[in-house]
């Protein structure tokens, strides 16, 4: 009986050893990136530049949206899981907790630069000069009653001119990102909340009942004025070309790539531009990130080198190749801190 037990134990150990070898042999020889459609073109450009150097394979980059990408990224550690996630907003505490529950404990956060979240329209259509209150009133499911602003009513506005006579008398039709997108989260934070908070009683509500505040400020109307256009920002550009009276929500980089077809709406009198976004004058500026699994560094070939390429001066410096794609570079002091954190492999904490 003892002999049989020893044989079974030895057999189990041999199977475990073979499994470890098989797992090692199955380890990918390329980097796998998922996440934000906004960060996608920047990471794809870095991946192409990295692959051309010849030492490692070109990373695989997929556009899944920030929320969907973080879920995939946080599913676990190992070659079957993504190494990097692109994010058009900072990872939040609940997402980080989900990562930790699945064994993804140590993460490296890398701020890669800034983007402006624009509301843009076709050059063949009227140009909008908007405030964030205008945007909130155009897209919220419920809005303050004009006759009694302390009472919410179903959104009655169907045309921009009904919100403000200075705006064109055209139908409200806004093409924007789905709930899984980091751009949708940024839209709530940068447009809907500030517009909503221009009403004093709603602003006070934030401290009294945050859940109700978010319900009032974040809930988007479902009557056709807002159209979810998916994660593909290029599709929004195509639809704006087809419908000159519609407007679209996407990052500055996509506007920059399509200035022959589109122009950005002024937001509270400020044009979206490199200068206004970098200085913080543009009201809807936002930082962009990638997150890296520290457990995969040194295991997935080239991962550390890929991150080093991403934060290099030739990539995200003031004259880096990503500025040609529309990325707004970090100020020098901030970029120096980003690089110091990468060198130290500083652990992310939300």
Buried (B, 14 or more C-beta within 10 A) or exposed (E): EEEEEEEEEEEEEEEEEEEEEEEEEEEBEBBBBBBBBBBBBBBBBBBEBBBEEEEBBBBBBBBBBBBBBBBBBBBBBBBEBBBBBBBBBBBEEEBBEBBEEBEBBBBBBBBBBBBBBBBBBBBEBBBBBBBBBBBBBBBBBBBBEEEEEEEBEEBEBBBBBBBBEEBBEBEBBBBBBBEBBBBBBBBBBBBBBBBBBBBEEBBEBBEEEEEEBBEBBBBBBEEEBBBBBBBBBEEBBBBBBEBEBBBBBBBBBBBBBBEEBBBBBBBBEBBBBBEBBBEEBBBBBBBBBBBBBBBBBEBBBBBBBBBBBBBBEEBBBEEBBBBEBBBBBBEEEBBEBBBEBBEEEBEBEE
